[in-house]
Amino acid sequence: LTAASWSKSAMVRMSVLNDCLRSIFNAEKRGKRQVLVRPVSKVIVKFLQQMMKHGYIGEFEIVDDHRSGKIVVELIGRINKCGVISPRFDVCHNEIEQWVVNLLPARQFGHIILSTSLGIMDHEEARRKHTGGKVLGFFY
């Protein structure tokens, strides 16, 4: 790689999930009804499924464009804040409560998403299943 070709190279996406949540949050603040998110990853799809399960977003549709794909997310105006925790810190099942206190505005309000050995789930499900994992992000 020469210096000339290095300066012409495109920017690299560091966190696809962060890009996704940022564009959803910005569209939500602007009052948009739907938002186009790209590229698609399995983690993004699982994260959006958790948001949909708890009623923070409407339906979302994955558009296969034979590249990295796109997702069209229906917004319903319930997201106050969503974000990614980077680096993905390890969380033991007995440390989950401390993360809830640090990240969420109230105890019964909002969700932290964890990537566990049993799949991607929110902090309440992880506590019920008595498992820890790596913290991906949060929304409320």
PyMOL commands that place a pseudoatom at each C-alpha (Angstrom):
pseudoatom trace, name=CA, resn=LEU, resi=1, chain=A, elem=C, hetatm=0, pos=[0.000, 0.000, 0.000]
pseudoatom trace, name=CA, resn=THR, resi=2, chain=A, elem=C, hetatm=0, pos=[1.553, 3.270, -1.097]
pseudoatom trace, name=CA, resn=ALA, resi=3, chain=A, elem=C, hetatm=0, pos=[0.859, 6.638, 0.482]
pseudoatom trace, name=CA, resn=ALA, resi=4, chain=A, elem=C, hetatm=0, pos=[-1.089, 7.778, -2.592]
pseudoatom trace, name=CA, resn=SER, resi=5, chain=A, elem=C, hetatm=0, pos=[-3.444, 4.773, -2.579]
pseudoatom trace, name=CA, resn=TRP, resi=6, chain=A, elem=C, hetatm=0, pos=[-3.857, 4.999, 1.209]
pseudoatom trace, name=CA, resn=SER, resi=7, chain=A, elem=C, hetatm=0, pos=[-5.250, 8.544, 1.057]
pseudoatom trace, name=CA, resn=LYS, resi=8, chain=A, elem=C, hetatm=0, pos=[-7.831, 7.502, -1.577]
pseudoatom trace, name=CA, resn=SER, resi=9, chain=A, elem=C, hetatm=0, pos=[-9.162, 4.534, 0.441]
pseudoatom trace, name=CA, resn=ALA, resi=10, chain=A, elem=C, hetatm=0, pos=[-12.705, 4.686, 1.791]
pseudoatom trace, name=CA, resn=MET, resi=11, chain=A, elem=C, hetatm=0, pos=[-13.596, 5.032, 5.459]
pseudoatom trace, name=CA, resn=VAL, resi=12, chain=A, elem=C, hetatm=0, pos=[-14.030, 1.783, 7.317]
pseudoatom trace, name=CA, resn=ARG, resi=13, chain=A, elem=C, hetatm=0, pos=[-17.154, 1.039, 9.349]
pseudoatom trace, name=CA, resn=MET, resi=14, chain=A, elem=C, hetatm=0, pos=[-15.995, 0.246, 12.845]
pseudoatom trace, name=CA, resn=SER, resi=15, chain=A, elem=C, hetatm=0, pos=[-19.324, -0.656, 14.414]
pseudoatom trace, name=CA, resn=VAL, resi=16, chain=A, elem=C, hetatm=0, pos=[-22.239, -1.594, 12.179]
pseudoatom trace, name=CA, resn=LEU, resi=17, chain=A, elem=C, hetatm=0, pos=[-24.571, -1.798, 15.200]
pseudoatom trace, name=CA, resn=ASN, resi=18, chain=A, elem=C, hetatm=0, pos=[-23.552, 1.698, 16.301]
pseudoatom trace, name=CA, resn=ASP, resi=19, chain=A, elem=C, hetatm=0, pos=[-24.301, 3.095, 12.826]
pseudoatom trace, name=CA, resn=CYS, resi=20, chain=A, elem=C, hetatm=0, pos=[-27.698, 1.369, 12.886]
pseudoatom trace, name=CA, resn=LEU, resi=21, chain=A, elem=C, hetatm=0, pos=[-28.743, 2.651, 16.320]
pseudoatom trace, name=CA, resn=ARG, resi=22, chain=A, elem=C, hetatm=0, pos=[-27.423, 6.146, 15.583]
pseudoatom trace, name=CA, resn=SER, resi=23, chain=A, elem=C, hetatm=0, pos=[-29.461, 6.425, 12.370]
pseudoatom trace, name=CA, resn=ILE, resi=24, chain=A, elem=C, hetatm=0, pos=[-32.581, 5.064, 14.128]
pseudoatom trace, name=CA, resn=PHE, resi=25, chain=A, elem=C, hetatm=0, pos=[-32.139, 7.551, 16.986]
pseudoatom trace, name=CA, resn=ASN, resi=26, chain=A, elem=C, hetatm=0, pos=[-31.546, 10.499, 14.616]
pseudoatom trace, name=CA, resn=ALA, resi=27, chain=A, elem=C, hetatm=0, pos=[-34.604, 9.608, 12.508]
pseudoatom trace, name=CA, resn=GLU, resi=28, chain=A, elem=C, hetatm=0, pos=[-36.643, 9.265, 15.705]
pseudoatom trace, name=CA, resn=LYS, resi=29, chain=A, elem=C, hetatm=0, pos=[-35.532, 12.730, 16.857]
pseudoatom trace, name=CA, resn=ARG, resi=30, chain=A, elem=C, hetatm=0, pos=[-36.474, 14.198, 13.458]
pseudoatom trace, name=CA, resn=GLY, resi=31, chain=A, elem=C, hetatm=0, pos=[-39.935, 12.622, 13.739]
pseudoatom trace, name=CA, resn=LYS, resi=32, chain=A, elem=C, hetatm=0, pos=[-39.578, 10.301, 10.755]
pseudoatom trace, name=CA, resn=ARG, resi=33, chain=A, elem=C, hetatm=0, pos=[-41.970, 7.351, 10.327]
pseudoatom trace, name=CA, resn=GLN, resi=34, chain=A, elem=C, hetatm=0, pos=[-39.371, 4.936, 8.937]
pseudoatom trace, name=CA, resn=VAL, resi=35, chain=A, elem=C, hetatm=0, pos=[-35.619, 4.692, 8.455]
pseudoatom trace, name=CA, resn=LEU, resi=36, chain=A, elem=C, hetatm=0, pos=[-33.331, 2.776, 6.090]
pseudoatom trace, name=CA, resn=VAL, resi=37, chain=A, elem=C, hetatm=0, pos=[-30.440, 0.996, 7.792]
pseudoatom trace, name=CA, resn=ARG, resi=38, chain=A, elem=C, hetatm=0, pos=[-27.482, -0.588, 6.027]
pseudoatom trace, name=CA, resn=PRO, resi=39, chain=A, elem=C, hetatm=0, pos=[-25.548, -2.892, 6.129]
pseudoatom trace, name=CA, resn=VAL, resi=40, chain=A, elem=C, hetatm=0, pos=[-27.381, -5.843, 7.727]
pseudoatom trace, name=CA, resn=SER, resi=41, chain=A, elem=C, hetatm=0, pos=[-25.808, -8.149, 10.308]
pseudoatom trace, name=CA, resn=LYS, resi=42, chain=A, elem=C, hetatm=0, pos=[-27.182, -10.943, 12.474]
pseudoatom trace, name=CA, resn=VAL, resi=43, chain=A, elem=C, hetatm=0, pos=[-26.487, -8.876, 15.600]
pseudoatom trace, name=CA, resn=ILE, resi=44, chain=A, elem=C, hetatm=0, pos=[-28.480, -5.924, 14.229]
pseudoatom trace, name=CA, resn=VAL, resi=45, chain=A, elem=C, hetatm=0, pos=[-31.430, -8.189, 13.376]
pseudoatom trace, name=CA, resn=LYS, resi=46, chain=A, elem=C, hetatm=0, pos=[-31.454, -9.739, 16.880]
pseudoatom trace, name=CA, resn=PHE, resi=47, chain=A, elem=C, hetatm=0, pos=[-31.136, -6.282, 18.500]
pseudoatom trace, name=CA, resn=LEU, resi=48, chain=A, elem=C, hetatm=0, pos=[-34.063, -4.962, 16.429]
pseudoatom trace, name=CA, resn=GLN, resi=49, chain=A, elem=C, hetatm=0, pos=[-36.117, -8.060, 17.326]
pseudoatom trace, name=CA, resn=GLN, resi=50, chain=A, elem=C, hetatm=0, pos=[-35.600, -7.247, 21.013]
pseudoatom trace, name=CA, resn=MET, resi=51, chain=A, elem=C, hetatm=0, pos=[-36.635, -3.617, 20.408]
pseudoatom trace, name=CA, resn=MET, resi=52, chain=A, elem=C, hetatm=0, pos=[-39.732, -4.810, 18.520]
pseudoatom trace, name=CA, resn=LYS, resi=53, chain=A, elem=C, hetatm=0, pos=[-40.600, -7.364, 21.227]
pseudoatom trace, name=CA, resn=HIS, resi=54, chain=A, elem=C, hetatm=0, pos=[-40.645, -4.624, 23.864]
pseudoatom trace, name=CA, resn=GLY, resi=55, chain=A, elem=C, hetatm=0, pos=[-42.647, -2.268, 21.595]
pseudoatom trace, name=CA, resn=TYR, resi=56, chain=A, elem=C, hetatm=0, pos=[-40.021, 0.413, 20.902]
pseudoatom trace, name=CA, resn=ILE, resi=57, chain=A, elem=C, hetatm=0, pos=[-40.146, 0.033, 17.102]
pseudoatom trace, name=CA, resn=GLY, resi=58, chain=A, elem=C, hetatm=0, pos=[-42.758, -1.291, 14.699]
pseudoatom trace, name=CA, resn=GLU, resi=59, chain=A, elem=C, hetatm=0, pos=[-42.125, -3.941, 12.062]
pseudoatom trace, name=CA, resn=PHE, resi=60, chain=A, elem=C, hetatm=0, pos=[-38.850, -4.080, 10.179]
pseudoatom trace, name=CA, resn=GLU, resi=61, chain=A, elem=C, hetatm=0, pos=[-38.217, -5.524, 6.746]
pseudoatom trace, name=CA, resn=ILE, resi=62, chain=A, elem=C, hetatm=0, pos=[-34.908, -6.891, 5.471]
pseudoatom trace, name=CA, resn=VAL, resi=63, chain=A, elem=C, hetatm=0, pos=[-34.234, -5.928, 1.842]
pseudoatom trace, name=CA, resn=ASP, resi=64, chain=A, elem=C, hetatm=0, pos=[-31.815, -8.263, 0.058]
pseudoatom trace, name=CA, resn=ASP, resi=65, chain=A, elem=C, hetatm=0, pos=[-29.924, -6.241, -2.554]
pseudoatom trace, name=CA, resn=HIS, resi=66, chain=A, elem=C, hetatm=0, pos=[-27.328, -9.005, -3.250]
pseudoatom trace, name=CA, resn=ARG, resi=67, chain=A, elem=C, hetatm=0, pos=[-24.751, -6.915, -1.375]
pseudoatom trace, name=CA, resn=SER, resi=68, chain=A, elem=C, hetatm=0, pos=[-24.691, -6.317, 2.360]
pseudoatom trace, name=CA, resn=GLY, resi=69, chain=A, elem=C, hetatm=0, pos=[-28.465, -5.788, 2.511]
pseudoatom trace, name=CA, resn=LYS, resi=70, chain=A, elem=C, hetatm=0, pos=[-30.720, -3.090, 3.939]
pseudoatom trace, name=CA, resn=ILE, resi=71, chain=A, elem=C, hetatm=0, pos=[-33.338, -2.953, 6.676]
pseudoatom trace, name=CA, resn=VAL, resi=72, chain=A, elem=C, hetatm=0, pos=[-36.387, -0.673, 6.610]
pseudoatom trace, name=CA, resn=VAL, resi=73, chain=A, elem=C, hetatm=0, pos=[-37.470, 0.014, 10.207]
pseudoatom trace, name=CA, resn=GLU, resi=74, chain=A, elem=C, hetatm=0, pos=[-40.923, 1.408, 11.068]
pseudoatom trace, name=CA, resn=LEU, resi=75, chain=A, elem=C, hetatm=0, pos=[-40.656, 3.957, 13.889]
pseudoatom trace, name=CA, resn=ILE, resi=76, chain=A, elem=C, hetatm=0, pos=[-43.456, 4.563, 16.394]
pseudoatom trace, name=CA, resn=GLY, resi=77, chain=A, elem=C, hetatm=0, pos=[-41.918, 7.413, 18.385]
pseudoatom trace, name=CA, resn=ARG, resi=78, chain=A, elem=C, hetatm=0, pos=[-41.140, 5.554, 21.615]
pseudoatom trace, name=CA, resn=ILE, resi=79, chain=A, elem=C, hetatm=0, pos=[-37.318, 5.646, 21.624]
pseudoatom trace, name=CA, resn=ASN, resi=80, chain=A, elem=C, hetatm=0, pos=[-35.870, 8.292, 23.941]
pseudoatom trace, name=CA, resn=LYS, resi=81, chain=A, elem=C, hetatm=0, pos=[-32.284, 7.034, 23.700]
pseudoatom trace, name=CA, resn=CYS, resi=82, chain=A, elem=C, hetatm=0, pos=[-30.508, 4.011, 22.292]
pseudoatom trace, name=CA, resn=GLY, resi=83, chain=A, elem=C, hetatm=0, pos=[-26.819, 3.277, 22.084]
pseudoatom trace, name=CA, resn=VAL, resi=84, chain=A, elem=C, hetatm=0, pos=[-23.994, 0.783, 21.864]
pseudoatom trace, name=CA, resn=ILE, resi=85, chain=A, elem=C, hetatm=0, pos=[-21.612, -0.023, 24.702]
pseudoatom trace, name=CA, resn=SER, resi=86, chain=A, elem=C, hetatm=0, pos=[-18.125, -0.293, 23.270]
pseudoatom trace, name=CA, resn=PRO, resi=87, chain=A, elem=C, hetatm=0, pos=[-16.005, -2.226, 24.137]
pseudoatom trace, name=CA, resn=ARG, resi=88, chain=A, elem=C, hetatm=0, pos=[-18.396, -5.108, 24.777]
pseudoatom trace, name=CA, resn=PHE, resi=89, chain=A, elem=C, hetatm=0, pos=[-17.712, -5.522, 28.479]
pseudoatom trace, name=CA, resn=ASP, resi=90, chain=A, elem=C, hetatm=0, pos=[-18.116, -8.907, 30.184]
pseudoatom trace, name=CA, resn=VAL, resi=91, chain=A, elem=C, hetatm=0, pos=[-21.037, -8.938, 32.612]
pseudoatom trace, name=CA, resn=CYS, resi=92, chain=A, elem=C, hetatm=0, pos=[-21.575, -11.651, 35.243]
pseudoatom trace, name=CA, resn=HIS, resi=93, chain=A, elem=C, hetatm=0, pos=[-25.176, -12.430, 36.191]
pseudoatom trace, name=CA, resn=ASN, resi=94, chain=A, elem=C, hetatm=0, pos=[-24.649, -10.756, 39.579]
pseudoatom trace, name=CA, resn=GLU, resi=95, chain=A, elem=C, hetatm=0, pos=[-23.257, -7.557, 37.950]
pseudoatom trace, name=CA, resn=ILE, resi=96, chain=A, elem=C, hetatm=0, pos=[-26.322, -6.998, 35.732]
pseudoatom trace, name=CA, resn=GLU, resi=97, chain=A, elem=C, hetatm=0, pos=[-28.072, -4.925, 38.424]
pseudoatom trace, name=CA, resn=GLN, resi=98, chain=A, elem=C, hetatm=0, pos=[-25.136, -2.477, 38.587]
pseudoatom trace, name=CA, resn=TRP, resi=99, chain=A, elem=C, hetatm=0, pos=[-25.228, -2.026, 34.795]
pseudoatom trace, name=CA, resn=VAL, resi=100, chain=A, elem=C, hetatm=0, pos=[-28.989, -1.335, 34.987]
pseudoatom trace, name=CA, resn=VAL, resi=101, chain=A, elem=C, hetatm=0, pos=[-28.352, 1.352, 37.631]
pseudoatom trace, name=CA, resn=ASN, resi=102, chain=A, elem=C, hetatm=0, pos=[-25.547, 2.938, 35.563]
pseudoatom trace, name=CA, resn=LEU, resi=103, chain=A, elem=C, hetatm=0, pos=[-27.208, 2.890, 32.122]
pseudoatom trace, name=CA, resn=LEU, resi=104, chain=A, elem=C, hetatm=0, pos=[-30.982, 3.105, 32.502]
pseudoatom trace, name=CA, resn=PRO, resi=105, chain=A, elem=C, hetatm=0, pos=[-32.957, 6.097, 33.832]
pseudoatom trace, name=CA, resn=ALA, resi=106, chain=A, elem=C, hetatm=0, pos=[-35.181, 4.004, 36.118]
pseudoatom trace, name=CA, resn=ARG, resi=107, chain=A, elem=C, hetatm=0, pos=[-35.384, 0.442, 37.397]
pseudoatom trace, name=CA, resn=GLN, resi=108, chain=A, elem=C, hetatm=0, pos=[-38.612, -0.528, 35.601]
pseudoatom trace, name=CA, resn=PHE, resi=109, chain=A, elem=C, hetatm=0, pos=[-37.805, 1.427, 32.439]
pseudoatom trace, name=CA, resn=GLY, resi=110, chain=A, elem=C, hetatm=0, pos=[-35.562, 0.519, 29.497]
pseudoatom trace, name=CA, resn=HIS, resi=111, chain=A, elem=C, hetatm=0, pos=[-33.558, -2.534, 28.496]
pseudoatom trace, name=CA, resn=ILE, resi=112, chain=A, elem=C, hetatm=0, pos=[-29.913, -3.564, 28.267]
pseudoatom trace, name=CA, resn=ILE, resi=113, chain=A, elem=C, hetatm=0, pos=[-29.125, -6.091, 25.528]
pseudoatom trace, name=CA, resn=LEU, resi=114, chain=A, elem=C, hetatm=0, pos=[-26.579, -8.803, 26.304]
pseudoatom trace, name=CA, resn=SER, resi=115, chain=A, elem=C, hetatm=0, pos=[-24.915, -11.313, 24.018]
pseudoatom trace, name=CA, resn=THR, resi=116, chain=A, elem=C, hetatm=0, pos=[-24.870, -14.555, 26.015]
pseudoatom trace, name=CA, resn=SER, resi=117, chain=A, elem=C, hetatm=0, pos=[-24.050, -18.162, 25.273]
pseudoatom trace, name=CA, resn=LEU, resi=118, chain=A, elem=C, hetatm=0, pos=[-27.833, -18.714, 25.125]
pseudoatom trace, name=CA, resn=GLY, resi=119, chain=A, elem=C, hetatm=0, pos=[-28.287, -16.036, 22.439]
pseudoatom trace, name=CA, resn=ILE, resi=120, chain=A, elem=C, hetatm=0, pos=[-28.891, -12.277, 22.383]
pseudoatom trace, name=CA, resn=MET, resi=121, chain=A, elem=C, hetatm=0, pos=[-31.378, -11.259, 25.102]
pseudoatom trace, name=CA, resn=ASP, resi=122, chain=A, elem=C, hetatm=0, pos=[-32.312, -8.396, 27.384]
pseudoatom trace, name=CA, resn=HIS, resi=123, chain=A, elem=C, hetatm=0, pos=[-31.071, -8.092, 30.961]
pseudoatom trace, name=CA, resn=GLU, resi=124, chain=A, elem=C, hetatm=0, pos=[-34.312, -9.356, 32.527]
pseudoatom trace, name=CA, resn=GLU, resi=125, chain=A, elem=C, hetatm=0, pos=[-34.270, -12.595, 30.515]
pseudoatom trace, name=CA, resn=ALA, resi=126, chain=A, elem=C, hetatm=0, pos=[-30.559, -13.056, 31.291]
pseudoatom trace, name=CA, resn=ARG, resi=127, chain=A, elem=C, hetatm=0, pos=[-31.304, -12.628, 34.989]
pseudoatom trace, name=CA, resn=ARG, resi=128, chain=A, elem=C, hetatm=0, pos=[-34.144, -15.173, 34.793]
pseudoatom trace, name=CA, resn=LYS, resi=129, chain=A, elem=C, hetatm=0, pos=[-31.905, -17.670, 32.980]
pseudoatom trace, name=CA, resn=HIS, resi=130, chain=A, elem=C, hetatm=0, pos=[-29.108, -16.940, 35.478]
pseudoatom trace, name=CA, resn=THR, resi=131, chain=A, elem=C, hetatm=0, pos=[-26.539, -16.200, 32.770]
pseudoatom trace, name=CA, resn=GLY, resi=132, chain=A, elem=C, hetatm=0, pos=[-24.075, -13.421, 32.004]
pseudoatom trace, name=CA, resn=GLY, resi=133, chain=A, elem=C, hetatm=0, pos=[-22.434, -12.351, 28.773]
pseudoatom trace, name=CA, resn=LYS, resi=134, chain=A, elem=C, hetatm=0, pos=[-21.131, -9.347, 26.897]
pseudoatom trace, name=CA, resn=VAL, resi=135, chain=A, elem=C, hetatm=0, pos=[-23.123, -6.112, 26.933]
pseudoatom trace, name=CA, resn=LEU, resi=136, chain=A, elem=C, hetatm=0, pos=[-24.086, -4.934, 23.414]
pseudoatom trace, name=CA, resn=GLY, resi=137, chain=A, elem=C, hetatm=0, pos=[-26.207, -1.856, 24.020]
pseudoatom trace, name=CA, resn=PHE, resi=138, chain=A, elem=C, hetatm=0, pos=[-29.313, -0.341, 25.569]
pseudoatom trace, name=CA, resn=PHE, resi=139, chain=A, elem=C, hetatm=0, pos=[-32.544, 1.439, 24.692]
pseudoatom trace, name=CA, resn=TYR, resi=140, chain=A, elem=C, hetatm=0, pos=[-35.265, 3.283, 26.576]
for i in range(1, 140): cmd.bond("trace and resi %d" % i, "trace and resi %d" % (i + 1))
show_as sticks, trace
zoom trace
